[in-house]
């Protein structure tokens, strides 16, 4: 069966939050530290490579986070409230 657009099996990268990336970085560092001396060098190198990628992403994350916060901040004026529709009479009667 073919996957439809947006389905999880679309071979897309998994999007992780900053906290999830930090946890994954801690776990990988623990894994690297607990590897035995006879562990395959290729496996050891792949874990080191992923740790380096995560550290680079986390180093860039605060800069990305601050620019996205500046974009999503709304002005503190009350003009936005004036354009809103008033509550329906039924809901306002129920909530008091």
URKA-V574734 format. One record per pair of residues at least 12 apart in sequence whose C-alpha atoms are under 7 Angstrom apart, sorted by the first residue. I is the first residue (numbers start at 1). J is the second residue. If there is no record, write none. Layout:
BEGIN
<<I:J> <I:J>>
END
This chain:
BEGIN
<<21:54> <25:51> <25:54> <28:47> <28:51> <32:44> <32:47>>
END
